Amino acid sequence: MTDSILESVAEAVETNLRELIGVGGLRPGQILVIGTSTSEILGHRIGTSGTLDAAEPIFQTALRVSREFGLHLAFQCCEHLNRALVVEEELLARYPSLEPVSVIPVPKAGGSMASYAYRHFERPIVVETIEAHAGIDIGSTLIGMHLLRVAVPARPPVRMIGHAYVTMAFTRPKLIGGTRAVYTAEAADQQYKAASPNEDC
């Protein structure tokens, strides 16, 4: 049973990631956070039966897809490390507000997914928190604390990976202003062209 579940993981992750990247309009240089309970994938309670066997296809698939689209990955640790994140060190140059912390995730403190990512990134570091542009949550690991405002739910084509529920979200800038505000370039152009020379707020 376990082997049949693991065989489907990579395909399911790729399908969902490509959907998220498409509907979220993700652009090169943006951050994608991934939270995973390998225990839940195998049908066990989160944090009880993690396995590197499930982490491997998720990491390798996410890495390949993220490189294709020029995205940065952040793998969320488990509750024991306060849901810190494993990233590549190069991310610090692009996002200098990131705060590194001194810890090395292991399966029993950090989780199998974060532990695997730390061992397989080129120059891994752990940061305390991040503001990601989109995220995928496999097994209800609660990635929302690491998403930029405002989060927009995205419907996953594959709703279950193994036995784990999948939720996804991308983010958008806040909409500000009142009833007179516009939010698209087309509407702004129309109002600009229609405005009289003396019209103002």
Backbone as JSON Lines, residues from 0, in Angstrom:
{"i":0,"aa":"M","n":[0.84,-1.21,0.0],"ca":[0.0,0.0,0.0],"c":[0.86,1.25,0.0]}
{"i":1,"aa":"T","n":[1.91,1.26,0.83],"ca":[2.78,2.43,0.92],"c":[3.46,2.71,-0.41]}
{"i":2,"aa":"D","n":[3.94,1.66,-1.09],"ca":[4.62,1.84,-2.37],"c":[3.7,2.47,-3.4]}
{"i":3,"aa":"S","n":[2.45,2.05,-3.43],"ca":[1.5,2.6,-4.4],"c":[1.21,4.07,-4.12]}
{"i":4,"aa":"I","n":[1.19,4.45,-2.85],"ca":[0.99,5.86,-2.5],"c":[2.18,6.69,-2.96]}
{"i":5,"aa":"L","n":[3.38,6.22,-2.66],"ca":[4.57,6.98,-2.99],"c":[4.76,7.14,-4.49]}
{"i":6,"aa":"E","n":[4.32,6.16,-5.26],"ca":[4.45,6.24,-6.71],"c":[3.66,7.4,-7.29]}
{"i":7,"aa":"S","n":[2.58,7.78,-6.64],"ca":[1.72,8.83,-7.19],"c":[2.08,10.22,-6.69]}
{"i":8,"aa":"V","n":[2.99,10.32,-5.71],"ca":[3.27,11.6,-5.07],"c":[3.85,12.61,-6.04]}
{"i":9,"aa":"A","n":[4.88,12.25,-6.77],"ca":[5.56,13.2,-7.66],"c":[4.61,13.78,-8.7]}
{"i":10,"aa":"E","n":[3.81,12.93,-9.31],"ca":[2.87,13.39,-10.34],"c":[1.85,14.34,-9.75]}
{"i":11,"aa":"A","n":[1.32,14.01,-8.57],"ca":[0.32,14.87,-7.94],"c":[0.91,16.23,-7.57]}
{"i":12,"aa":"V","n":[2.13,16.23,-7.02],"ca":[2.79,17.48,-6.65],"c":[3.02,18.34,-7.88]}
{"i":13,"aa":"E","n":[3.49,17.74,-8.96],"ca":[3.75,18.52,-10.17],"c":[2.46,19.11,-10.74]}
{"i":14,"aa":"T","n":[1.41,18.33,-10.79],"ca":[0.13,18.83,-11.3],"c":[-0.35,20.03,-10.48]}
{"i":15,"aa":"N","n":[-0.29,19.91,-9.16],"ca":[-0.77,21.0,-8.31],"c":[0.13,22.23,-8.39]}
{"i":16,"aa":"L","n":[1.43,22.03,-8.43],"ca":[2.34,23.17,-8.52],"c":[2.14,23.94,-9.81]}
{"i":17,"aa":"R","n":[2.01,23.24,-10.9],"ca":[1.82,23.92,-12.19],"c":[0.5,24.71,-12.21]}
{"i":18,"aa":"E","n":[-0.53,24.14,-11.6],"ca":[-1.8,24.86,-11.5],"c":[-1.65,26.12,-10.66]}
{"i":19,"aa":"L","n":[-0.98,26.0,-9.52],"ca":[-0.79,27.14,-8.64],"c":[0.02,28.24,-9.32]}
{"i":20,"aa":"I","n":[1.08,27.87,-9.98],"ca":[1.92,28.85,-10.68],"c":[1.11,29.57,-11.76]}
{"i":21,"aa":"G","n":[0.25,28.82,-12.45],"ca":[-0.55,29.41,-13.51],"c":[-1.62,30.35,-12.99]}
{"i":22,"aa":"V","n":[-2.45,29.88,-12.06],"ca":[-3.55,30.73,-11.58],"c":[-3.04,31.88,-10.75]}
{"i":23,"aa":"G","n":[-1.89,31.68,-10.09],"ca":[-1.33,32.75,-9.26],"c":[-0.49,33.75,-10.04]}
{"i":24,"aa":"G","n":[-0.22,33.45,-11.31],"ca":[0.6,34.35,-12.11],"c":[1.98,34.56,-11.51]}
{"i":25,"aa":"L","n":[2.57,33.51,-10.96],"ca":[3.87,33.66,-10.29],"c":[4.95,34.02,-11.29]}
{"i":26,"aa":"R","n":[5.87,34.87,-10.85],"ca":[6.93,35.39,-11.71],"c":[8.3,34.98,-11.18]}
{"i":27,"aa":"P","n":[9.31,34.95,-12.05],"ca":[10.65,34.6,-11.61],"c":[11.1,35.47,-10.44]}
{"i":28,"aa":"G","n":[11.77,34.84,-9.48],"ca":[12.26,35.56,-8.31],"c":[11.33,35.51,-7.13]}
{"i":29,"aa":"Q","n":[10.09,35.06,-7.33],"ca":[9.15,35.01,-6.22],"c":[9.34,33.73,-5.4]}
{"i":30,"aa":"I","n":[8.73,33.72,-4.22],"ca":[8.94,32.64,-3.25],"c":[7.7,31.75,-3.17]}
{"i":31,"aa":"L","n":[7.95,30.45,-3.17],"ca":[6.9,29.45,-3.04],"c":[7.18,28.63,-1.79]}
{"i":32,"aa":"V","n":[6.29,28.68,-0.81],"ca":[6.47,27.92,0.43],"c":[5.74,26.59,0.32]}
{"i":33,"aa":"I","n":[6.38,25.55,0.84],"ca":[5.79,24.21,0.82],"c":[5.8,23.64,2.23]}
{"i":34,"aa":"G","n":[4.63,23.29,2.71],"ca":[4.5,22.62,4.0],"c":[4.02,21.2,3.75]}
{"i":35,"aa":"T","n":[4.65,20.23,4.38],"ca":[4.32,18.83,4.11],"c":[4.36,18.0,5.38]}
{"i":36,"aa":"S","n":[3.32,17.22,5.59],"ca":[3.36,16.18,6.61],"c":[3.46,14.84,5.88]}
{"i":37,"aa":"T","n":[4.64,14.25,5.93],"ca":[4.78,12.93,5.3],"c":[4.0,11.88,6.08]}
{"i":38,"aa":"S","n":[3.78,12.12,7.36],"ca":[2.93,11.21,8.15],"c":[1.52,11.17,7.58]}
{"i":39,"aa":"E","n":[0.96,12.36,7.31],"ca":[-0.4,12.43,6.78],"c":[-0.5,11.79,5.41]}
{"i":40,"aa":"I","n":[0.54,11.94,4.6],"ca":[0.53,11.31,3.27],"c":[0.33,9.81,3.4]}
{"i":41,"aa":"L","n":[0.95,9.22,4.41],"ca":[0.85,7.77,4.61],"c":[-0.37,7.37,5.44]}
{"i":42,"aa":"G","n":[-1.19,8.34,5.82],"ca":[-2.42,8.02,6.54],"c":[-2.29,8.01,8.05]}
{"i":43,"aa":"H","n":[-1.22,8.62,8.57],"ca":[-1.01,8.68,10.01],"c":[-1.17,10.11,10.51]}
{"i":44,"aa":"R","n":[-1.34,10.26,11.82],"ca":[-1.49,11.59,12.4],"c":[-0.2,12.39,12.21]}
{"i":45,"aa":"I","n":[-0.36,13.66,11.9],"ca":[0.78,14.54,11.65],"c":[1.78,14.46,12.79]}
{"i":46,"aa":"G","n":[3.06,14.35,12.42],"ca":[4.13,14.34,13.41],"c":[4.41,13.0,14.06]}
{"i":47,"aa":"T","n":[3.79,11.92,13.56],"ca":[3.96,10.63,14.24],"c":[4.74,9.58,13.44]}
{"i":48,"aa":"S","n":[4.68,9.66,12.11],"ca":[5.28,8.58,11.3],"c":[5.91,9.12,10.04]}
{"i":49,"aa":"G","n":[6.69,10.17,10.17],"ca":[7.31,10.8,9.0],"c":[8.27,9.87,8.28]}
{"i":50,"aa":"T","n":[8.45,10.12,6.99],"ca":[9.33,9.28,6.21],"c":[10.04,10.09,5.13]}
{"i":51,"aa":"L","n":[11.33,9.87,5.0],"ca":[12.12,10.52,3.96],"c":[11.72,10.0,2.58]}
{"i":52,"aa":"D","n":[11.14,8.79,2.52],"ca":[10.71,8.23,1.24],"c":[9.64,9.09,0.58]}
{"i":53,"aa":"A","n":[8.77,9.7,1.38],"ca":[7.75,10.58,0.82],"c":[8.31,11.97,0.55]}
{"i":54,"aa":"A","n":[9.29,12.4,1.35],"ca":[9.88,13.72,1.16],"c":[10.65,13.82,-0.15]}
{"i":55,"aa":"E","n":[11.33,12.74,-0.53],"ca":[12.19,12.77,-1.73],"c":[11.45,13.17,-3.01]}
{"i":56,"aa":"P","n":[10.34,12.5,-3.38],"ca":[9.68,12.89,-4.63],"c":[9.08,14.28,-4.59]}
{"i":57,"aa":"I","n":[8.67,14.73,-3.41],"ca":[8.15,16.1,-3.29],"c":[9.25,17.11,-3.54]}
{"i":58,"aa":"F","n":[10.39,16.91,-2.88],"ca":[11.5,17.84,-3.05],"c":[12.0,17.86,-4.49]}
{"i":59,"aa":"Q","n":[12.26,16.69,-5.05],"ca":[12.83,16.64,-6.39],"c":[11.89,17.24,-7.44]}
{"i":60,"aa":"T","n":[10.6,16.98,-7.29],"ca":[9.61,17.54,-8.23],"c":[9.5,19.05,-8.07]}
{"i":61,"aa":"A","n":[9.4,19.51,-6.82],"ca":[9.29,20.95,-6.58],"c":[10.53,21.68,-7.06]}
{"i":62,"aa":"L","n":[11.7,21.09,-6.86],"ca":[12.94,21.72,-7.3],"c":[12.97,21.86,-8.82]}
{"i":63,"aa":"R","n":[12.59,20.82,-9.51],"ca":[12.6,20.86,-10.98],"c":[11.62,21.89,-11.52]}
{"i":64,"aa":"V","n":[10.41,21.91,-10.98],"ca":[9.4,22.86,-11.45],"c":[9.79,24.29,-11.09]}
{"i":65,"aa":"S","n":[10.31,24.49,-9.88],"ca":[10.69,25.85,-9.46],"c":[11.82,26.39,-10.33]}
{"i":66,"aa":"R","n":[12.76,25.55,-10.7],"ca":[13.85,26.01,-11.58],"c":[13.32,26.36,-12.97]}
{"i":67,"aa":"E","n":[12.36,25.62,-13.43],"ca":[11.75,25.91,-14.73],"c":[11.14,27.31,-14.76]}
{"i":68,"aa":"F","n":[10.54,27.72,-13.64],"ca":[9.85,29.01,-13.59],"c":[10.65,30.08,-12.85]}
{"i":69,"aa":"G","n":[11.86,29.77,-12.41],"ca":[12.69,30.76,-11.73],"c":[12.21,31.14,-10.35]}
{"i":70,"aa":"L","n":[11.57,30.21,-9.64],"ca":[11.04,30.48,-8.31],"c":[11.99,30.02,-7.23]}
{"i":71,"aa":"H","n":[11.86,30.62,-6.04],"ca":[12.62,30.2,-4.87],"c":[11.73,29.34,-3.98]}
{"i":72,"aa":"L","n":[12.26,28.22,-3.5],"ca":[11.51,27.33,-2.62],"c":[11.83,27.6,-1.16]}
{"i":73,"aa":"A","n":[10.82,27.44,-0.31],"ca":[11.0,27.5,1.14],"c":[10.22,26.33,1.73]}
{"i":74,"aa":"F","n":[10.92,25.41,2.4],"ca":[10.27,24.24,2.99],"c":[10.07,24.47,4.48]}
{"i":75,"aa":"Q","n":[8.81,24.41,4.9],"ca":[8.47,24.71,6.28],"c":[8.82,23.55,7.21]}
{"i":76,"aa":"C","n":[9.45,23.89,8.33],"ca":[9.73,22.9,9.37],"c":[8.46,22.65,10.19]}
{"i":77,"aa":"C","n":[8.53,21.67,11.04],"ca":[7.38,21.33,11.86],"c":[7.3,22.23,13.1]}
{"i":78,"aa":"E","n":[6.32,21.98,13.9],"ca":[6.03,22.8,15.08],"c":[7.21,22.86,16.05]}
{"i":79,"aa":"H","n":[8.01,21.79,16.14],"ca":[9.11,21.75,17.1],"c":[10.18,22.81,16.81]}
{"i":80,"aa":"L","n":[10.26,23.25,15.56],"ca":[11.18,24.34,15.2],"c":[10.4,25.61,14.89]}
{"i":81,"aa":"N","n":[9.22,25.72,15.48],"ca":[8.38,26.92,15.34],"c":[8.05,27.25,13.89]}
{"i":82,"aa":"R","n":[7.99,26.22,13.06],"ca":[7.64,26.35,11.64],"c":[8.61,27.27,10.89]}
{"i":83,"aa":"A","n":[9.87,27.24,11.3],"ca":[10.91,27.93,10.54],"c":[11.01,27.3,9.15]}
{"i":84,"aa":"L","n":[11.85,27.86,8.28],"ca":[11.86,27.41,6.89],"c":[13.28,27.18,6.39]}
{"i":85,"aa":"V","n":[13.42,26.14,5.57],"ca":[14.69,25.84,4.92],"c":[14.68,26.47,3.53]}
{"i":86,"aa":"V","n":[15.71,27.29,3.26],"ca":[15.83,27.96,1.96],"c":[17.28,27.88,1.51]}
{"i":87,"aa":"E","n":[17.5,28.26,0.26],"ca":[18.87,28.4,-0.23],"c":[19.45,29.72,0.26]}
{"i":88,"aa":"E","n":[20.71,29.73,0.6],"ca":[21.35,30.93,1.13],"c":[21.27,32.11,0.17]}
{"i":89,"aa":"E","n":[21.26,31.84,-1.13],"ca":[21.2,32.92,-2.12],"c":[19.96,33.8,-1.96]}
{"i":90,"aa":"L","n":[18.93,33.28,-1.31],"ca":[17.7,34.05,-1.12],"c":[17.93,35.27,-0.23]}
{"i":91,"aa":"L","n":[18.94,35.2,0.65],"ca":[19.21,36.33,1.54],"c":[19.62,37.59,0.78]}
{"i":92,"aa":"A","n":[20.3,37.41,-0.33],"ca":[20.74,38.57,-1.11],"c":[19.54,39.27,-1.75]}
{"i":93,"aa":"R","n":[18.54,38.51,-2.14],"ca":[17.37,39.09,-2.79],"c":[16.37,39.64,-1.77]}
{"i":94,"aa":"Y","n":[16.3,39.0,-0.62],"ca":[15.36,39.4,0.43],"c":[16.13,39.6,1.73]}
{"i":95,"aa":"P","n":[16.81,40.74,1.89],"ca":[17.7,40.95,3.04],"c":[16.98,41.01,4.39]}
{"i":96,"aa":"S","n":[15.67,41.13,4.39],"ca":[14.96,41.17,5.67],"c":[14.84,39.78,6.31]}
{"i":97,"aa":"L","n":[15.15,38.73,5.57],"ca":[15.08,37.38,6.12],"c":[16.07,37.23,7.27]}
{"i":98,"aa":"E","n":[15.63,36.58,8.34],"ca":[16.47,36.42,9.51],"c":[16.87,34.97,9.69]}
{"i":99,"aa":"P","n":[18.16,34.63,9.45],"ca":[18.6,33.26,9.65],"c":[18.6,32.87,11.13]}
{"i":100,"aa":"V","n":[18.38,31.59,11.38],"ca":[18.49,31.06,12.74],"c":[19.44,29.87,12.72]}
{"i":101,"aa":"S","n":[19.99,29.53,13.89],"ca":[20.97,28.46,13.98],"c":[20.31,27.16,14.42]}
{"i":102,"aa":"V","n":[20.01,26.31,13.45],"ca":[19.45,25.0,13.73],"c":[19.59,24.16,12.46]}
{"i":103,"aa":"I","n":[19.68,22.86,12.63],"ca":[19.69,21.94,11.51],"c":[18.49,21.0,11.68]}
{"i":104,"aa":"P","n":[17.53,21.08,10.78],"ca":[16.35,20.22,10.91],"c":[16.71,18.74,10.79]}
{"i":105,"aa":"V","n":[16.1,17.93,11.62],"ca":[16.2,16.48,11.56],"c":[14.77,15.94,11.59]}
{"i":106,"aa":"P","n":[14.56,14.69,11.2],"ca":[13.18,14.19,11.13],"c":[12.36,14.36,12.4]}
{"i":107,"aa":"K","n":[13.0,14.21,13.59],"ca":[12.25,14.31,14.83],"c":[12.12,15.74,15.36]}
{"i":108,"aa":"A","n":[12.84,16.66,14.76],"ca":[12.74,18.08,15.15],"c":[12.96,18.92,13.9]}
{"i":109,"aa":"G","n":[11.87,19.14,13.2],"ca":[11.92,19.83,11.92],"c":[11.07,19.13,10.89]}
{"i":110,"aa":"G","n":[11.04,17.8,10.99],"ca":[10.22,17.02,10.09],"c":[11.02,16.42,8.94]}
{"i":111,"aa":"S","n":[10.5,15.36,8.37],"ca":[11.19,14.68,7.28],"c":[11.36,15.56,6.06]}
{"i":112,"aa":"M","n":[10.35,16.36,5.74],"ca":[10.43,17.19,4.54],"c":[11.51,18.25,4.67]}
{"i":113,"aa":"A","n":[11.51,18.98,5.78],"ca":[12.52,20.02,5.98],"c":[13.91,19.42,6.12]}
{"i":114,"aa":"S","n":[13.99,18.28,6.78],"ca":[15.27,17.6,6.94],"c":[15.83,17.18,5.59]}
{"i":115,"aa":"Y","n":[14.99,16.65,4.74],"ca":[15.44,16.23,3.41],"c":[15.88,17.45,2.6]}
{"i":116,"aa":"A","n":[15.11,18.52,2.66],"ca":[15.46,19.74,1.92],"c":[16.8,20.28,2.38]}
{"i":117,"aa":"Y","n":[17.04,20.29,3.69],"ca":[18.3,20.8,4.22],"c":[19.48,19.98,3.7]}
{"i":118,"aa":"R","n":[19.29,18.68,3.57],"ca":[20.37,17.8,3.1],"c":[20.59,17.89,1.59]}
{"i":119,"aa":"H","n":[19.61,18.41,0.85],"ca":[19.7,18.35,-0.61],"c":[19.73,19.71,-1.3]}
{"i":120,"aa":"F","n":[19.49,20.8,-0.59],"ca":[19.76,22.12,-1.16],"c":[21.28,22.26,-1.31]}
{"i":121,"aa":"E","n":[21.71,23.17,-2.19],"ca":[23.14,23.38,-2.4],"c":[23.79,24.07,-1.19]}
{"i":122,"aa":"R","n":[23.18,25.17,-0.74],"ca":[23.71,25.89,0.43],"c":[22.53,26.26,1.32]}
{"i":123,"aa":"P","n":[22.05,25.3,2.11],"ca":[20.83,25.51,2.89],"c":[21.07,26.38,4.12]}
{"i":124,"aa":"I","n":[20.08,27.18,4.43],"ca":[20.02,27.88,5.7],"c":[18.58,27.8,6.2]}
{"i":125,"aa":"V","n":[18.39,28.1,7.46],"ca":[17.05,28.12,8.04],"c":[16.74,29.56,8.43]}
{"i":126,"aa":"V","n":[15.56,30.03,8.04],"ca":[15.11,31.36,8.42],"c":[13.89,31.24,9.32]}
{"i":127,"aa":"E","n":[13.72,32.24,10.16],"ca":[12.65,32.15,11.16],"c":[11.27,32.31,10.55]}
{"i":128,"aa":"T","n":[11.16,33.19,9.58],"ca":[9.87,33.44,8.95],"c":[10.1,33.95,7.54]}
{"i":129,"aa":"I","n":[9.06,33.97,6.75],"ca":[9.19,34.43,5.36],"c":[7.85,34.99,4.92]}
{"i":130,"aa":"E","n":[7.85,35.78,3.88],"ca":[6.62,36.28,3.28],"c":[6.59,35.8,1.84]}
{"i":131,"aa":"A","n":[5.98,34.63,1.65],"ca":[5.97,33.97,0.35],"c":[4.83,34.49,-0.52]}
{"i":132,"aa":"H","n":[5.03,34.35,-1.83],"ca":[4.04,34.81,-2.79],"c":[2.96,33.77,-3.08]}
{"i":133,"aa":"A","n":[3.25,32.51,-2.72],"ca":[2.28,31.43,-2.91],"c":[2.73,30.25,-2.07]}
{"i":134,"aa":"G","n":[1.83,29.29,-1.9],"ca":[2.2,28.14,-1.11],"c":[1.3,26.96,-1.36]}
{"i":135,"aa":"I","n":[1.85,25.79,-1.07],"ca":[1.08,24.55,-1.13],"c":[1.26,23.83,0.19]}
{"i":136,"aa":"D","n":[0.16,23.37,0.75],"ca":[0.14,22.73,2.07],"c":[-0.38,21.31,1.9]}
{"i":137,"aa":"I","n":[0.48,20.34,2.18],"ca":[0.13,18.93,2.05],"c":[0.02,18.34,3.45]}
{"i":138,"aa":"G","n":[-1.21,18.16,3.91],"ca":[-1.41,17.55,5.22],"c":[-1.69,18.52,6.35]}
{"i":139,"aa":"S","n":[-2.22,19.69,6.02],"ca":[-2.65,20.67,7.04],"c":[-1.52,21.09,7.97]}
{"i":140,"aa":"T","n":[-0.42,21.55,7.4],"ca":[0.73,22.0,8.19],"c":[0.68,23.5,8.51]}
{"i":141,"aa":"L","n":[-0.35,24.19,8.02],"ca":[-0.61,25.59,8.37],"c":[0.49,26.54,7.87]}
{"i":142,"aa":"I","n":[0.57,26.68,6.56],"ca":[1.57,27.56,5.95],"c":[1.14,29.02,5.92]}
{"i":143,"aa":"G","n":[-0.1,29.3,6.3],"ca":[-0.63,30.65,6.17],"c":[0.2,31.71,6.87]}
{"i":144,"aa":"M","n":[0.89,31.35,7.95],"ca":[1.7,32.31,8.68],"c":[2.89,32.8,7.86]}
{"i":145,"aa":"H","n":[3.18,32.12,6.73],"ca":[4.33,32.5,5.92],"c":[3.93,33.05,4.55]}
{"i":146,"aa":"L","n":[2.67,33.45,4.38],"ca":[2.22,34.03,3.12],"c":[2.06,35.54,3.24]}
{"i":147,"aa":"L","n":[2.4,36.23,2.17],"ca":[2.12,37.66,2.1],"c":[0.61,37.9,2.18]}
{"i":148,"aa":"R","n":[0.24,39.07,2.63],"ca":[-1.15,39.48,2.49],"c":[-1.32,40.05,1.09]}
{"i":149,"aa":"V","n":[-2.39,39.7,0.38],"ca":[-3.6,39.01,0.8],"c":[-3.6,37.63,0.15]}
{"i":150,"aa":"A","n":[-3.89,36.58,0.93],"ca":[-3.9,35.22,0.39],"c":[-5.2,34.94,-0.36]}
{"i":151,"aa":"V","n":[-5.07,34.28,-1.5],"ca":[-6.22,33.92,-2.33],"c":[-6.21,32.41,-2.51]}
{"i":152,"aa":"P","n":[-7.24,31.7,-2.05],"ca":[-7.24,30.24,-2.2],"c":[-7.23,29.83,-3.67]}
{"i":153,"aa":"A","n":[-6.51,28.75,-3.95],"ca":[-6.49,28.16,-5.29],"c":[-6.92,26.7,-5.16]}
{"i":154,"aa":"R","n":[-7.76,26.27,-6.06],"ca":[-8.3,24.92,-5.97],"c":[-7.31,23.92,-6.57]}
{"i":155,"aa":"P","n":[-6.84,22.95,-5.78],"ca":[-5.87,21.99,-6.32],"c":[-6.54,20.97,-7.23]}
{"i":156,"aa":"P","n":[-5.97,20.7,-8.4],"ca":[-6.53,19.65,-9.26],"c":[-6.5,18.28,-8.58]}
{"i":157,"aa":"V","n":[-5.43,18.03,-7.8],"ca":[-5.33,16.79,-7.04],"c":[-5.52,17.15,-5.57]}
{"i":158,"aa":"R","n":[-6.69,16.82,-5.04],"ca":[-7.04,17.28,-3.69],"c":[-6.43,16.46,-2.57]}
{"i":159,"aa":"M","n":[-5.99,15.26,-2.88],"ca":[-5.35,14.4,-1.88],"c":[-4.03,13.9,-2.46]}
{"i":160,"aa":"I","n":[-2.96,13.99,-1.66],"ca":[-1.7,13.35,-2.0],"c":[-1.51,12.25,-0.98]}
{"i":161,"aa":"G","n":[-1.63,11.02,-1.43],"ca":[-1.75,9.92,-0.49],"c":[-3.02,10.13,0.31]}
{"i":162,"aa":"H","n":[-2.88,10.17,1.64],"ca":[-4.04,10.4,2.5],"c":[-4.11,11.85,3.0]}
{"i":163,"aa":"A","n":[-3.22,12.7,2.49],"ca":[-3.13,14.08,3.0],"c":[-3.95,15.04,2.15]}
{"i":164,"aa":"Y","n":[-4.73,15.88,2.83],"ca":[-5.44,16.95,2.13],"c":[-4.46,17.98,1.61]}
{"i":165,"aa":"V","n":[-4.79,18.55,0.46],"ca":[-3.94,19.59,-0.13],"c":[-4.72,20.9,-0.18]}
{"i":166,"aa":"T","n":[-4.09,21.96,0.29],"ca":[-4.63,23.3,0.11],"c":[-3.54,24.16,-0.53]}
{"i":167,"aa":"M","n":[-3.97,25.14,-1.32],"ca":[-3.02,26.0,-2.01],"c":[-3.53,27.44,-1.96]}
{"i":168,"aa":"A","n":[-2.6,28.37,-2.08],"ca":[-2.98,29.78,-2.14],"c":[-1.88,30.56,-2.84]}
{"i":169,"aa":"F","n":[-2.3,31.63,-3.51],"ca":[-1.36,32.63,-4.01],"c":[-1.72,33.94,-3.34]}
{"i":170,"aa":"T","n":[-0.93,34.96,-3.53],"ca":[-1.2,36.22,-2.86],"c":[-1.32,37.35,-3.88]}
{"i":171,"aa":"R","n":[-1.94,38.42,-3.44],"ca":[-2.07,39.61,-4.28],"c":[-1.86,40.83,-3.41]}
{"i":172,"aa":"P","n":[-1.47,41.97,-4.01],"ca":[-1.37,43.21,-3.23],"c":[-2.73,43.62,-2.68]}
{"i":173,"aa":"K","n":[-2.73,44.31,-1.56],"ca":[-3.97,44.81,-0.98],"c":[-4.64,45.79,-1.94]}
{"i":174,"aa":"L","n":[-5.97,45.74,-1.99],"ca":[-6.74,46.74,-2.73],"c":[-7.03,47.88,-1.77]}
{"i":175,"aa":"I","n":[-6.61,49.08,-2.14],"ca":[-6.85,50.23,-1.26],"c":[-7.75,51.24,-1.95]}
{"i":176,"aa":"G","n":[-8.37,52.09,-1.17],"ca":[-9.23,53.12,-1.72],"c":[-10.69,52.79,-1.48]}
{"i":177,"aa":"G","n":[-11.55,53.7,-1.88],"ca":[-12.98,53.53,-1.68],"c":[-13.7,53.29,-2.99]}
{"i":178,"aa":"T","n":[-14.91,53.82,-3.09],"ca":[-15.75,53.55,-4.25],"c":[-15.2,54.18,-5.53]}
{"i":179,"aa":"R","n":[-14.32,55.18,-5.4],"ca":[-13.78,55.84,-6.59],"c":[-12.5,55.18,-7.1]}
{"i":180,"aa":"A","n":[-11.96,54.25,-6.33],"ca":[-10.7,53.61,-6.71],"c":[-10.9,52.64,-7.87]}
{"i":181,"aa":"V","n":[-9.86,52.5,-8.69],"ca":[-9.86,51.51,-9.77],"c":[-8.67,50.58,-9.57]}
{"i":182,"aa":"Y","n":[-8.8,49.38,-10.12],"ca":[-7.79,48.35,-9.84],"c":[-7.21,47.7,-11.09]}
{"i":183,"aa":"T","n":[-7.65,48.13,-12.27],"ca":[-7.08,47.57,-13.49],"c":[-6.53,48.7,-14.35]}
{"i":184,"aa":"A","n":[-5.52,48.37,-15.15],"ca":[-4.91,49.37,-16.03],"c":[-5.92,49.88,-17.05]}
{"i":185,"aa":"E","n":[-6.79,49.0,-17.52],"ca":[-7.78,49.4,-18.52],"c":[-8.74,50.45,-17.95]}
{"i":186,"aa":"A","n":[-9.24,50.21,-16.74],"ca":[-10.15,51.17,-16.12],"c":[-9.44,52.49,-15.82]}
{"i":187,"aa":"A","n":[-8.2,52.41,-15.41],"ca":[-7.45,53.63,-15.14],"c":[-7.24,54.45,-16.4]}
{"i":188,"aa":"D","n":[-6.94,53.79,-17.52],"ca":[-6.77,54.49,-18.8],"c":[-8.06,55.18,-19.23]}
{"i":189,"aa":"Q","n":[-9.18,54.5,-19.04],"ca":[-10.47,55.08,-19.43],"c":[-10.75,56.34,-18.62]}
{"i":190,"aa":"Q","n":[-10.52,56.28,-17.32],"ca":[-10.78,57.45,-16.48],"c":[-9.79,58.57,-16.78]}
{"i":191,"aa":"Y","n":[-8.56,58.22,-17.04],"ca":[-7.55,59.24,-17.34],"c":[-7.91,60.0,-18.6]}
{"i":192,"aa":"K","n":[-8.32,59.28,-19.62],"ca":[-8.67,59.9,-20.9],"c":[-9.95,60.72,-20.8]}
{"i":193,"aa":"A","n":[-10.85,60.3,-19.9],"ca":[-12.14,61.0,-19.79],"c":[-12.09,62.19,-18.85]}
{"i":194,"aa":"A","n":[-11.0,62.32,-18.09],"ca":[-10.93,63.4,-17.1],"c":[-10.78,64.76,-17.78]}
{"i":195,"aa":"S","n":[-11.46,65.78,-17.18],"ca":[-11.3,67.14,-17.67],"c":[-9.99,67.72,-17.12]}
{"i":196,"aa":"P","n":[-9.44,68.76,-17.76],"ca":[-8.16,69.33,-17.32],"c":[-8.18,69.81,-15.87]}
{"i":197,"aa":"N","n":[-9.31,70.2,-15.35],"ca":[-9.39,70.75,-13.99],"c":[-9.88,69.75,-12.95]}
{"i":198,"aa":"E","n":[-10.07,68.53,-13.36],"ca":[-10.63,67.54,-12.43],"c":[-9.53,67.0,-11.51]}
{"i":199,"aa":"D","n":[-9.87,66.89,-10.22],"ca":[-8.92,66.39,-9.23],"c":[-9.73,65.8,-8.08]}
{"i":200,"aa":"C","n":[-9.02,65.3,-7.07],"ca":[-9.7,64.76,-5.87],"c":[-10.42,65.87,-5.15]}
